């Protein structure tokens, strides 16, 4: 679990609830609160979906690098979508 009382990671929500949609919704809400646009998760399919689930598992073991890569891809897709 997160180290600070007010901090909970998206992965922990995913593991607690077992529904990736809730975790993605929370990520979108956090982005909006930070003044960012809604995030485009449509790229998490096929191979990327497997990477996403592997990143969730790695995050449960406090290895956040895979999730950083997943979110980097999500942010890149979001930027490309906005540029259209």
mmCIF file as gemmi writes it, N, C-alpha and C atoms, coordinates in Angstrom:
data_model
loop_
_atom_site.group_PDB
_atom_site.id
_atom_site.type_symbol
_atom_site.label_atom_id
_atom_site.label_alt_id
_atom_site.label_comp_id
_atom_site.label_asym_id
_atom_site.label_entity_id
_atom_site.label_seq_id
_atom_site.pdbx_PDB_ins_code
_atom_site.Cartn_x
_atom_site.Cartn_y
_atom_site.Cartn_z
_atom_site.occupancy
_atom_site.B_iso_or_equiv
_atom_site.pdbx_formal_charge
_atom_site.auth_seq_id
_atom_site.auth_asym_id
_atom_site.pdbx_PDB_model_num
ATOM 1 N N . UNK Axp A 1 ? 0.84 -1.178 0 1 0 ? 1 A 1
ATOM 2 C CA . UNK Axp A 1 ? 0 0 0 1 0 ? 1 A 1
ATOM 3 C C . UNK Axp A 1 ? 0.891 1.249 0 1 0 ? 1 A 1
ATOM 4 N N . UNK Axp A 2 ? 0.275 2.352 -0.255 1 0 ? 2 A 1
ATOM 5 C CA . UNK Axp A 2 ? 0.988 3.619 -0.315 1 0 ? 2 A 1
ATOM 6 C C . UNK Axp A 2 ? 1.567 3.963 1.051 1 0 ? 2 A 1
ATOM 7 N N . UNK Axp A 3 ? 2.638 4.749 1.04 1 0 ? 3 A 1
ATOM 8 C CA . UNK Axp A 3 ? 3.325 5.07 2.286 1 0 ? 3 A 1
ATOM 9 C C . UNK Axp A 3 ? 2.699 6.244 3.036 1 0 ? 3 A 1
ATOM 10 N N . UNK Axp A 4 ? 2.049 7.157 2.326 1 0 ? 4 A 1
ATOM 11 C CA . UNK Axp A 4 ? 1.422 8.29 2.989 1 0 ? 4 A 1
ATOM 12 C C . UNK Axp A 4 ? -0.075 8.011 3.133 1 0 ? 4 A 1
ATOM 13 N N . UNK Axp A 5 ? -0.715 8.474 4.215 1 0 ? 5 A 1
ATOM 14 C CA . UNK Axp A 5 ? -2.128 8.135 4.445 1 0 ? 5 A 1
ATOM 15 C C . UNK Axp A 5 ? -3.063 8.629 3.348 1 0 ? 5 A 1
ATOM 16 N N . UNK Axp A 6 ? -2.734 9.706 2.656 1 0 ? 6 A 1
ATOM 17 C CA . UNK Axp A 6 ? -3.613 10.252 1.63 1 0 ? 6 A 1
ATOM 18 C C . UNK Axp A 6 ? -3.272 9.729 0.242 1 0 ? 6 A 1
ATOM 19 N N . UNK Axp A 7 ? -2.251 8.903 0.159 1 0 ? 7 A 1
ATOM 20 C CA . UNK Axp A 7 ? -1.784 8.429 -1.137 1 0 ? 7 A 1
ATOM 21 C C . UNK Axp A 7 ? -2.226 6.986 -1.355 1 0 ? 7 A 1
ATOM 22 N N . UNK Axp A 8 ? -2.858 6.744 -2.458 1 0 ? 8 A 1
ATOM 23 C CA . UNK Axp A 8 ? -3.188 5.39 -2.87 1 0 ? 8 A 1
ATOM 24 C C . UNK Axp A 8 ? -2.918 5.331 -4.362 1 0 ? 8 A 1
ATOM 25 N N . UNK Axp A 9 ? -2.276 4.304 -4.785 1 0 ? 9 A 1
ATOM 26 C CA . UNK Axp A 9 ? -1.924 4.229 -6.196 1 0 ? 9 A 1
ATOM 27 C C . UNK Axp A 9 ? -3.076 3.655 -7 1 0 ? 9 A 1
ATOM 28 N N . UNK Axp A 10 ? -3.076 3.999 -8.267 1 0 ? 10 A 1
ATOM 29 C CA . UNK Axp A 10 ? -4.077 3.486 -9.182 1 0 ? 10 A 1
ATOM 30 C C . UNK Axp A 10 ? -4.06 1.958 -9.173 1 0 ? 10 A 1
ATOM 31 N N . UNK Axp A 11 ? -2.889 1.37 -9.078 1 0 ? 11 A 1
ATOM 32 C CA . UNK Axp A 11 ? -2.769 -0.073 -9.088 1 0 ? 11 A 1
ATOM 33 C C . UNK Axp A 11 ? -3.425 -0.684 -7.863 1 0 ? 11 A 1
ATOM 34 N N . UNK Axp A 12 ? -3.308 -0.011 -6.719 1 0 ? 12 A 1
ATOM 35 C CA . UNK Axp A 12 ? -3.938 -0.529 -5.515 1 0 ? 12 A 1
ATOM 36 C C . UNK Axp A 12 ? -5.457 -0.502 -5.652 1 0 ? 12 A 1
ATOM 37 N N . UNK Axp A 13 ? -5.994 0.553 -6.261 1 0 ? 13 A 1
ATOM 38 C CA . UNK Axp A 13 ? -7.429 0.594 -6.527 1 0 ? 13 A 1
ATOM 39 C C . UNK Axp A 13 ? -7.793 -0.572 -7.439 1 0 ? 13 A 1
ATOM 40 N N . UNK Axp A 14 ? -7.001 -0.78 -8.474 1 0 ? 14 A 1
ATOM 41 C CA . UNK Axp A 14 ? -7.264 -1.873 -9.413 1 0 ? 14 A 1
ATOM 42 C C . UNK Axp A 14 ? -7.286 -3.209 -8.672 1 0 ? 14 A 1
ATOM 43 N N . UNK Axp A 15 ? -6.31 -3.423 -7.808 1 0 ? 15 A 1
ATOM 44 C CA . UNK Axp A 15 ? -6.235 -4.691 -7.091 1 0 ? 15 A 1
ATOM 45 C C . UNK Axp A 15 ? -7.357 -4.823 -6.066 1 0 ? 15 A 1
ATOM 46 N N . UNK Axp A 16 ? -7.731 -3.724 -5.427 1 0 ? 16 A 1
ATOM 47 C CA . UNK Axp A 16 ? -8.795 -3.781 -4.424 1 0 ? 16 A 1
ATOM 48 C C . UNK Axp A 16 ? -10.155 -4.025 -5.056 1 0 ? 16 A 1
ATOM 49 N N . UNK Axp A 17 ? -10.418 -3.385 -6.173 1 0 ? 17 A 1
ATOM 50 C CA . UNK Axp A 17 ? -11.732 -3.465 -6.797 1 0 ? 17 A 1
ATOM 51 C C . UNK Axp A 17 ? -11.765 -4.527 -7.883 1 0 ? 17 A 1
ATOM 52 N N . UNK Axp A 18 ? -10.64 -4.781 -8.522 1 0 ? 18 A 1
ATOM 53 C CA . UNK Axp A 18 ? -10.58 -5.794 -9.551 1 0 ? 18 A 1
ATOM 54 C C . UNK Axp A 18 ? -11.211 -5.363 -10.863 1 0 ? 18 A 1
ATOM 55 N N . UNK Axp A 19 ? -11.307 -4.068 -11.087 1 0 ? 19 A 1
ATOM 56 C CA . UNK Axp A 19 ? -11.931 -3.573 -12.308 1 0 ? 19 A 1
ATOM 57 C C . UNK Axp A 19 ? -11.056 -2.459 -12.87 1 0 ? 19 A 1
ATOM 58 N N . UNK Axp A 20 ? -10.412 -2.707 -14.003 1 0 ? 20 A 1
ATOM 59 C CA . UNK Axp A 20 ? -9.526 -1.715 -14.604 1 0 ? 20 A 1
ATOM 60 C C . UNK Axp A 20 ? -10.227 -0.43 -14.988 1 0 ? 20 A 1
ATOM 61 N N . UNK Axp A 21 ? -11.531 -0.512 -15.25 1 0 ? 21 A 1
ATOM 62 C CA . UNK Axp A 21 ? -12.268 0.702 -15.617 1 0 ? 21 A 1
ATOM 63 C C . UNK Axp A 21 ? -12.273 1.721 -14.491 1 0 ? 21 A 1
ATOM 64 N N . UNK Axp A 22 ? -12.373 1.241 -13.267 1 0 ? 22 A 1
ATOM 65 C CA . UNK Axp A 22 ? -12.36 2.154 -12.119 1 0 ? 22 A 1
ATOM 66 C C . UNK Axp A 22 ? -10.997 2.827 -12.011 1 0 ? 22 A 1
ATOM 67 N N . UNK Axp A 23 ? -9.927 2.065 -12.168 1 0 ? 23 A 1
ATOM 68 C CA . UNK Axp A 23 ? -8.577 2.63 -12.108 1 0 ? 23 A 1
ATOM 69 C C . UNK Axp A 23 ? -8.343 3.651 -13.197 1 0 ? 23 A 1
ATOM 70 N N . UNK Axp A 24 ? -8.817 3.342 -14.421 1 0 ? 24 A 1
ATOM 71 C CA . UNK Axp A 24 ? -8.655 4.293 -15.534 1 0 ? 24 A 1
ATOM 72 C C . UNK Axp A 24 ? -9.485 5.547 -15.285 1 0 ? 24 A 1
ATOM 73 N N . UNK Axp A 25 ? -10.682 5.388 -14.742 1 0 ? 25 A 1
ATOM 74 C CA . UNK Axp A 25 ? -11.508 6.551 -14.419 1 0 ? 25 A 1
ATOM 75 C C . UNK Axp A 25 ? -10.801 7.444 -13.402 1 0 ? 25 A 1
ATOM 76 N N . UNK Axp A 26 ? -10.213 6.835 -12.386 1 0 ? 26 A 1
ATOM 77 C CA . UNK Axp A 26 ? -9.476 7.618 -11.388 1 0 ? 26 A 1
ATOM 78 C C . UNK Axp A 26 ? -8.285 8.334 -12.012 1 0 ? 26 A 1
ATOM 79 N N . UNK Axp A 27 ? -7.592 7.669 -12.928 1 0 ? 27 A 1
ATOM 80 C CA . UNK Axp A 27 ? -6.452 8.304 -13.609 1 0 ? 27 A 1
ATOM 81 C C . UNK Axp A 27 ? -6.925 9.507 -14.418 1 0 ? 27 A 1
ATOM 82 N N . UNK Axp A 28 ? -8.049 9.362 -15.104 1 0 ? 28 A 1
ATOM 83 C CA . UNK Axp A 28 ? -8.6 10.48 -15.877 1 0 ? 28 A 1
ATOM 84 C C . UNK Axp A 28 ? -8.981 11.625 -14.947 1 0 ? 28 A 1
ATOM 85 N N . UNK Axp A 29 ? -9.629 11.31 -13.829 1 0 ? 29 A 1
ATOM 86 C CA . UNK Axp A 29 ? -10.019 12.357 -12.874 1 0 ? 29 A 1
ATOM 87 C C . UNK Axp A 29 ? -8.795 13.077 -12.309 1 0 ? 29 A 1
ATOM 88 N N . UNK Axp A 30 ? -7.739 12.328 -12.007 1 0 ? 30 A 1
ATOM 89 C CA . UNK Axp A 30 ? -6.517 12.961 -11.494 1 0 ? 30 A 1
ATOM 90 C C . UNK Axp A 30 ? -5.899 13.863 -12.548 1 0 ? 30 A 1
ATOM 91 N N . UNK Axp A 31 ? -5.927 13.427 -13.809 1 0 ? 31 A 1
ATOM 92 C CA . UNK Axp A 31 ? -5.39 14.261 -14.888 1 0 ? 31 A 1
ATOM 93 C C . UNK Axp A 31 ? -6.198 15.55 -15.008 1 0 ? 31 A 1
ATOM 94 N N . UNK Axp A 32 ? -7.513 15.429 -14.962 1 0 ? 32 A 1
ATOM 95 C CA . UNK Axp A 32 ? -8.366 16.621 -15.061 1 0 ? 32 A 1
ATOM 96 C C . UNK Axp A 32 ? -8.125 17.567 -13.884 1 0 ? 32 A 1
ATOM 97 N N . UNK Axp A 33 ? -7.965 17.02 -12.682 1 0 ? 33 A 1
ATOM 98 C CA . UNK Axp A 33 ? -7.673 17.855 -11.51 1 0 ? 33 A 1
ATOM 99 C C . UNK Axp A 33 ? -6.354 18.596 -11.666 1 0 ? 33 A 1
ATOM 100 N N . UNK Axp A 34 ? -5.419 17.996 -12.387 1 0 ? 34 A 1
ATOM 101 C CA . UNK Axp A 34 ? -4.107 18.613 -12.604 1 0 ? 34 A 1
ATOM 102 C C . UNK Axp A 34 ? -4.13 19.579 -13.787 1 0 ? 34 A 1
ATOM 103 N N . UNK Axp A 35 ? -5.309 19.78 -14.381 1 0 ? 35 A 1
ATOM 104 C CA . UNK Axp A 35 ? -5.422 20.705 -15.5 1 0 ? 35 A 1
ATOM 105 C C . UNK Axp A 35 ? -5.04 20.084 -16.837 1 0 ? 35 A 1
ATOM 106 N N . UNK Axp A 36 ? -4.922 18.77 -16.864 1 0 ? 36 A 1
ATOM 107 C CA . UNK Axp A 36 ? -4.581 18.058 -18.099 1 0 ? 36 A 1
ATOM 108 C C . UNK Axp A 36 ? -5.872 17.601 -18.787 1 0 ? 36 A 1
ATOM 109 N N . UNK Axp A 37 ? -5.777 17.247 -20.046 1 0 ? 37 A 1
ATOM 110 C CA . UNK Axp A 37 ? -6.968 16.73 -20.726 1 0 ? 37 A 1
ATOM 111 C C . UNK Axp A 37 ? -7.27 15.306 -20.252 1 0 ? 37 A 1
ATOM 112 N N . UNK Axp A 38 ? -8.456 14.827 -20.584 1 0 ? 38 A 1
ATOM 113 C CA . UNK Axp A 38 ? -8.794 13.434 -20.312 1 0 ? 38 A 1
ATOM 114 C C . UNK Axp A 38 ? -7.807 12.53 -21.03 1 0 ? 38 A 1
ATOM 115 N N . UNK Axp A 39 ? -7.493 11.412 -20.451 1 0 ? 39 A 1
ATOM 116 C CA . UNK Axp A 39 ? -6.489 10.519 -21.008 1 0 ? 39 A 1
ATOM 117 C C . UNK Axp A 39 ? -7.117 9.554 -22.01 1 0 ? 39 A 1
ATOM 118 N N . UNK Axp A 40 ? -6.364 9.227 -23.052 1 0 ? 40 A 1
ATOM 119 C CA . UNK Axp A 40 ? -6.827 8.327 -24.105 1 0 ? 40 A 1
ATOM 120 C C . UNK Axp A 40 ? -6.237 6.937 -23.869 1 0 ? 40 A 1
ATOM 121 N N . UNK Axp A 41 ? -7.044 6.042 -23.327 1 0 ? 41 A 1
ATOM 122 C CA . UNK Axp A 41 ? -6.61 4.68 -23.031 1 0 ? 41 A 1
ATOM 123 C C . UNK Axp A 41 ? -6.915 3.704 -24.159 1 0 ? 41 A 1
ATOM 124 N N . UNK Axp A 42 ? -7.355 4.195 -25.304 1 0 ? 42 A 1
ATOM 125 C CA . UNK Axp A 42 ? -7.765 3.291 -26.378 1 0 ? 42 A 1
ATOM 126 C C . UNK Axp A 42 ? -6.619 2.445 -26.912 1 0 ? 42 A 1
ATOM 127 N N . UNK Axp A 43 ? -5.377 2.831 -26.658 1 0 ? 43 A 1
ATOM 128 C CA . UNK Axp A 43 ? -4.233 2.075 -27.149 1 0 ? 43 A 1
ATOM 129 C C . UNK Axp A 43 ? -3.904 0.84 -26.326 1 0 ? 43 A 1
ATOM 130 N N . UNK Axp A 44 ? -4.594 0.648 -25.21 1 0 ? 44 A 1
ATOM 131 C CA . UNK Axp A 44 ? -4.306 -0.521 -24.378 1 0 ? 44 A 1
ATOM 132 C C . UNK Axp A 44 ? -5.12 -1.7 -24.913 1 0 ? 44 A 1
ATOM 133 N N . UNK Axp A 45 ? -4.568 -2.272 -25.96 1 0 ? 45 A 1
ATOM 134 C CA . UNK Axp A 45 ? -5.166 -3.443 -26.617 1 0 ? 45 A 1
ATOM 135 C C . UNK Axp A 45 ? -4.037 -4.37 -27.017 1 0 ? 45 A 1
ATOM 136 N N . UNK Axp A 46 ? -4.363 -5.619 -27.268 1 0 ? 46 A 1
ATOM 137 C CA . UNK Axp A 46 ? -3.372 -6.568 -27.76 1 0 ? 46 A 1
ATOM 138 C C . UNK Axp A 46 ? -2.136 -6.637 -26.884 1 0 ? 46 A 1
ATOM 139 N N . UNK Axp A 47 ? -0.97 -6.427 -27.49 1 0 ? 47 A 1
ATOM 140 C CA . UNK Axp A 47 ? 0.306 -6.51 -26.77 1 0 ? 47 A 1
ATOM 141 C C . UNK Axp A 47 ? 0.36 -5.479 -25.645 1 0 ? 47 A 1
ATOM 142 N N . UNK Axp A 48 ? -0.148 -4.286 -25.884 1 0 ? 48 A 1
ATOM 143 C CA . UNK Axp A 48 ? -0.121 -3.232 -24.858 1 0 ? 48 A 1
ATOM 144 C C . UNK Axp A 48 ? -0.99 -3.623 -23.66 1 0 ? 48 A 1
ATOM 145 N N . UNK Axp A 49 ? -2.073 -4.335 -23.913 1 0 ? 49 A 1
ATOM 146 C CA . UNK Axp A 49 ? -2.937 -4.783 -22.809 1 0 ? 49 A 1
ATOM 147 C C . UNK Axp A 49 ? -2.163 -5.747 -21.914 1 0 ? 49 A 1
ATOM 148 N N . UNK Axp A 50 ? -1.397 -6.629 -22.53 1 0 ? 50 A 1
ATOM 149 C CA . UNK Axp A 50 ? -0.574 -7.559 -21.749 1 0 ? 50 A 1
ATOM 150 C C . UNK Axp A 50 ? 0.47 -6.79 -20.943 1 0 ? 50 A 1
ATOM 151 N N . UNK Axp A 51 ? 1.039 -5.763 -21.556 1 0 ? 51 A 1
ATOM 152 C CA . UNK Axp A 51 ? 2.015 -4.922 -20.848 1 0 ? 51 A 1
ATOM 153 C C . UNK Axp A 51 ? 1.356 -4.206 -19.679 1 0 ? 51 A 1
ATOM 154 N N . UNK Axp A 52 ? 0.114 -3.757 -19.883 1 0 ? 52 A 1
ATOM 155 C CA . UNK Axp A 52 ? -0.626 -3.066 -18.814 1 0 ? 52 A 1
ATOM 156 C C . UNK Axp A 52 ? -0.828 -4.008 -17.625 1 0 ? 52 A 1
ATOM 157 N N . UNK Axp A 53 ? -1.284 -5.229 -17.883 1 0 ? 53 A 1
ATOM 158 C CA . UNK Axp A 53 ? -1.514 -6.161 -16.787 1 0 ? 53 A 1
ATOM 159 C C . UNK Axp A 53 ? -0.203 -6.559 -16.11 1 0 ? 53 A 1
ATOM 160 N N . UNK Axp A 54 ? 0.856 -6.694 -16.883 1 0 ? 54 A 1
ATOM 161 C CA . UNK Axp A 54 ? 2.166 -6.975 -16.289 1 0 ? 54 A 1
ATOM 162 C C . UNK Axp A 54 ? 2.617 -5.801 -15.425 1 0 ? 54 A 1
ATOM 163 N N . UNK Axp A 55 ? 2.322 -4.579 -15.864 1 0 ? 55 A 1
ATOM 164 C CA . UNK Axp A 55 ? 2.681 -3.384 -15.093 1 0 ? 55 A 1
ATOM 165 C C . UNK Axp A 55 ? 1.89 -3.326 -13.786 1 0 ? 55 A 1
ATOM 166 N N . UNK Axp A 56 ? 0.634 -3.715 -13.83 1 0 ? 56 A 1
ATOM 167 C CA . UNK Axp A 56 ? -0.181 -3.762 -12.604 1 0 ? 56 A 1
ATOM 168 C C . UNK Axp A 56 ? 0.433 -4.75 -11.621 1 0 ? 56 A 1
ATOM 169 N N . UNK Axp A 57 ? 0.806 -5.917 -12.121 1 0 ? 57 A 1
ATOM 170 C CA . UNK Axp A 57 ? 1.431 -6.918 -11.25 1 0 ? 57 A 1
ATOM 171 C C . UNK Axp A 57 ? 2.757 -6.416 -10.68 1 0 ? 57 A 1
ATOM 172 N N . UNK Axp A 58 ? 3.566 -5.786 -11.518 1 0 ? 58 A 1
ATOM 173 C CA . UNK Axp A 58 ? 4.852 -5.253 -11.059 1 0 ? 58 A 1
ATOM 174 C C . UNK Axp A 58 ? 4.636 -4.174 -9.996 1 0 ? 58 A 1
ATOM 175 N N . UNK Axp A 59 ? 3.599 -3.356 -10.186 1 0 ? 59 A 1
ATOM 176 C CA . UNK Axp A 59 ? 3.313 -2.289 -9.217 1 0 ? 59 A 1
ATOM 177 C C . UNK Axp A 59 ? 2.947 -2.857 -7.86 1 0 ? 59 A 1
ATOM 178 N N . UNK Axp A 60 ? 2.311 -4.009 -7.854 1 0 ? 60 A 1
ATOM 179 C CA . UNK Axp A 60 ? 1.966 -4.648 -6.582 1 0 ? 60 A 1
ATOM 180 C C . UNK Axp A 60 ? 3.228 -5.003 -5.8 1 0 ? 60 A 1
ATOM 181 N N . UNK Axp A 61 ? 4.341 -5.145 -6.526 1 0 ? 61 A 1
ATOM 182 C CA . UNK Axp A 61 ? 5.636 -5.438 -5.892 1 0 ? 61 A 1
ATOM 183 C C . UNK Axp A 61 ? 6.524 -4.193 -5.804 1 0 ? 61 A 1
ATOM 184 N N . UNK Axp A 62 ? 5.901 -3.03 -5.895 1 0 ? 62 A 1
ATOM 185 C CA . UNK Axp A 62 ? 6.583 -1.734 -5.774 1 0 ? 62 A 1
ATOM 186 C C . UNK Axp A 62 ? 7.564 -1.455 -6.914 1 0 ? 62 A 1
ATOM 187 N N . UNK Axp A 63 ? 7.381 -2.107 -8.056 1 0 ? 63 A 1
ATOM 188 C CA . UNK Axp A 63 ? 8.179 -1.827 -9.252 1 0 ? 63 A 1
ATOM 189 C C . UNK Axp A 63 ? 7.295 -1.003 -10.185 1 0 ? 63 A 1
ATOM 190 N N . UNK Axp A 64 ? 7.483 0.313 -10.181 1 0 ? 64 A 1
ATOM 191 C CA . UNK Axp A 64 ? 6.594 1.213 -10.909 1 0 ? 64 A 1
ATOM 192 C C . UNK Axp A 64 ? 7.089 1.566 -12.311 1 0 ? 64 A 1
ATOM 193 N N . UNK Axp A 65 ? 8.281 1.111 -12.678 1 0 ? 65 A 1
ATOM 194 C CA . UNK Axp A 65 ? 8.816 1.445 -14.005 1 0 ? 65 A 1
ATOM 195 C C . UNK Axp A 65 ? 7.925 0.951 -15.145 1 0 ? 65 A 1
ATOM 196 N N . UNK Axp A 66 ? 7.419 -0.285 -15.11 1 0 ? 66 A 1
ATOM 197 C CA . UNK Axp A 66 ? 6.527 -0.711 -16.196 1 0 ? 66 A 1
ATOM 198 C C . UNK Axp A 66 ? 5.275 0.159 -16.316 1 0 ? 66 A 1
ATOM 199 N N . UNK Axp A 67 ? 4.698 0.579 -15.178 1 0 ? 67 A 1
ATOM 200 C CA . UNK Axp A 67 ? 3.501 1.426 -15.234 1 0 ? 67 A 1
ATOM 201 C C . UNK Axp A 67 ? 3.849 2.81 -15.765 1 0 ? 67 A 1
ATOM 202 N N . UNK Axp A 68 ? 5.043 3.295 -15.458 1 0 ? 68 A 1
ATOM 203 C CA . UNK Axp A 68 ? 5.477 4.574 -16.02 1 0 ? 68 A 1
ATOM 204 C C . UNK Axp A 68 ? 5.527 4.495 -17.541 1 0 ? 68 A 1
ATOM 205 N N . UNK Axp A 69 ? 6.009 3.363 -18.068 1 0 ? 69 A 1
ATOM 206 C CA . UNK Axp A 69 ? 6.058 3.184 -19.525 1 0 ? 69 A 1
ATOM 207 C C . UNK Axp A 69 ? 4.662 3.123 -20.127 1 0 ? 69 A 1
ATOM 208 N N . UNK Axp A 70 ? 3.753 2.431 -19.447 1 0 ? 70 A 1
ATOM 209 C CA . UNK Axp A 70 ? 2.371 2.355 -19.934 1 0 ? 70 A 1
ATOM 210 C C . UNK Axp A 70 ? 1.759 3.749 -19.97 1 0 ? 70 A 1
ATOM 211 N N . UNK Axp A 71 ? 1.916 4.514 -18.892 1 0 ? 71 A 1
ATOM 212 C CA . UNK Axp A 71 ? 1.315 5.847 -18.851 1 0 ? 71 A 1
ATOM 213 C C . UNK Axp A 71 ? 1.999 6.816 -19.795 1 0 ? 71 A 1
ATOM 214 N N . UNK Axp A 72 ? 3.271 6.604 -20.052 1 0 ? 72 A 1
ATOM 215 C CA . UNK Axp A 72 ? 3.952 7.42 -21.052 1 0 ? 72 A 1
ATOM 216 C C . UNK Axp A 72 ? 3.305 7.204 -22.414 1 0 ? 72 A 1
ATOM 217 N N . UNK Axp A 73 ? 2.995 5.956 -22.734 1 0 ? 73 A 1
ATOM 218 C CA . UNK Axp A 73 ? 2.319 5.646 -24.003 1 0 ? 73 A 1
ATOM 219 C C . UNK Axp A 73 ? 0.917 6.245 -24.03 1 0 ? 73 A 1
ATOM 220 N N . UNK Axp A 74 ? 0.209 6.185 -22.9 1 0 ? 74 A 1
ATOM 221 C CA . UNK Axp A 74 ? -1.135 6.773 -22.821 1 0 ? 74 A 1
ATOM 222 C C . UNK Axp A 74 ? -1.058 8.286 -23.041 1 0 ? 74 A 1
ATOM 223 N N . UNK Axp A 75 ? -0.091 8.931 -22.412 1 0 ? 75 A 1
ATOM 224 C CA . UNK Axp A 75 ? 0.058 10.381 -22.58 1 0 ? 75 A 1
ATOM 225 C C . UNK Axp A 75 ? 0.427 10.738 -24.019 1 0 ? 75 A 1
ATOM 226 N N . UNK Axp A 76 ? 1.286 9.936 -24.632 1 0 ? 76 A 1
ATOM 227 C CA . UNK Axp A 76 ? 1.648 10.192 -26.04 1 0 ? 76 A 1
ATOM 228 C C . UNK Axp A 76 ? 0.426 10.066 -26.935 1 0 ? 76 A 1
ATOM 229 N N . UNK Axp A 77 ? -0.374 9.039 -26.72 1 0 ? 77 A 1
ATOM 230 C CA . UNK Axp A 77 ? -1.584 8.856 -27.516 1 0 ? 77 A 1
ATOM 231 C C . UNK Axp A 77 ? -2.556 10.023 -27.278 1 0 ? 77 A 1
ATOM 232 N N . UNK Axp A 78 ? -2.664 10.448 -26.045 1 0 ? 78 A 1
ATOM 233 C CA . UNK Axp A 78 ? -3.552 11.577 -25.718 1 0 ? 78 A 1
ATOM 234 C C . UNK Axp A 78 ? -3.114 12.828 -26.468 1 0 ? 78 A 1
ATOM 235 N N . UNK Axp A 79 ? -1.814 13.1 -26.462 1 0 ? 79 A 1
ATOM 236 C CA . UNK Axp A 79 ? -1.294 14.278 -27.173 1 0 ? 79 A 1
ATOM 237 C C . UNK Axp A 79 ? -1.567 14.188 -28.673 1 0 ? 79 A 1
ATOM 238 N N . UNK Axp A 80 ? -1.368 12.993 -29.257 1 0 ? 80 A 1
ATOM 239 C CA . UNK Axp A 80 ? -1.633 12.825 -30.695 1 0 ? 80 A 1
ATOM 240 C C . UNK Axp A 80 ? -3.117 13.026 -30.997 1 0 ? 80 A 1
ATOM 241 N N . UNK Axp A 81 ? -3.969 12.516 -30.131 1 0 ? 81 A 1
ATOM 242 C CA . UNK Axp A 81 ? -5.405 12.668 -30.313 1 0 ? 81 A 1
ATOM 243 C C . UNK Axp A 81 ? -5.806 14.144 -30.269 1 0 ? 81 A 1
ATOM 244 N N . UNK Axp A 82 ? -5.225 14.875 -29.335 1 0 ? 82 A 1
ATOM 245 C CA . UNK Axp A 82 ? -5.544 16.303 -29.196 1 0 ? 82 A 1
ATOM 246 C C . UNK Axp A 82 ? -5.021 17.117 -30.372 1 0 ? 82 A 1
ATOM 247 N N . UNK Axp A 83 ? -3.928 16.671 -30.969 1 0 ? 83 A 1
ATOM 248 C CA . UNK Axp A 83 ? -3.309 17.413 -32.07 1 0 ? 83 A 1
ATOM 249 C C . UNK Axp A 83 ? -4.113 17.299 -33.364 1 0 ? 83 A 1
ATOM 250 N N . UNK Axp A 84 ? -4.988 16.331 -33.421 1 0 ? 84 A 1
ATOM 251 C CA . UNK Axp A 84 ? -5.781 16.126 -34.672 1 0 ? 84 A 1
ATOM 252 C C . UNK Axp A 84 ? -6.817 17.196 -34.845 1 0 ? 84 A 1
